[in-house]
Amino acid sequence: MIGRTSKRTGGTNGREAPPCPNIWAKAGGHPCWKVQKALDEQGIDYEIAKGPWPRRKNRTAVLEGTGQALYPAIEFEDGSWYREESKNMVQTILDGRLMEKASGQPVA
Ligand SMILES: N[C@@H](CCC(=O)N[C@@H](CS)C(=O)NCC(=O)O)C(=O)O
C-alpha cells in the first residue's frame, strides 16, 4: 500500500511545515537504509513506500518519477521527485538541502 502523506501545516507561528516526503525503498537495501538514516538524523518526517521488487520493469512509479528504476528515490508531497546516488542524497539531506529538491517540477 502506498500512501502520500497528508499536508501538515505549521504550529502557532503560522509557517507551513515543509512537504513531507515519501521515500521509495526496498526495505533493507543498503543505499536505501543510508538515506533513511540521514532523514531520521535530520528529523525529517517521511513515509516508506515500498516499490515493486525485484522486477525493474514493474517499478513504473519510480521510473516515471525519476527516469530510472533504482531505489532509493524520494517523492515529495507536491509530486516532484529526487533521486541521485544515495551518497549524494545523504549529503543533501545532512546539509539540510533536501527541501530545495522539491521543486514542484517532476524530475523526468
Ligand atoms: N549506487 C546506487 C545504488 C542504488 C541501489 O543499488 N539501489 C538498490 C536498492 S537499495 C536498487 O534499486 N537496486 C536495483 C536493482 O537491483 O534492480 C546508489 O547508491 O544510489
The ligand as a Gaussian input file, in Angstrom:
#p B3LYP/6-31G(d) Opt

LIG

0 1
 N       24.712000       3.296000      -6.447000
 C       23.304000       3.397000      -6.175000
 C       22.791000       2.036000      -5.865000
 C       21.350000       2.034000      -5.664000
 C       20.863000       0.625000      -5.473000
 O       21.550000      -0.358000      -5.719000
 N       19.626000       0.505000      -5.014000
 C       19.036000      -0.788000      -4.894000
 C       18.078000      -0.865000      -3.745000
 S       18.676000      -0.212000      -2.215000
 C       18.306000      -0.999000      -6.190000
 O       17.357000      -0.313000      -6.509000
 N       18.780000      -1.915000      -6.967000
 C       18.192000      -2.126000      -8.259000
 C       18.155000      -3.494000      -8.711000
 O       18.882000      -4.305000      -8.152000
 O       17.369000      -3.741000      -9.610000
 C       23.079000       4.325000      -5.017000
 O       23.911000       4.334000      -4.100000
 O       22.110000       5.064000      -5.025000

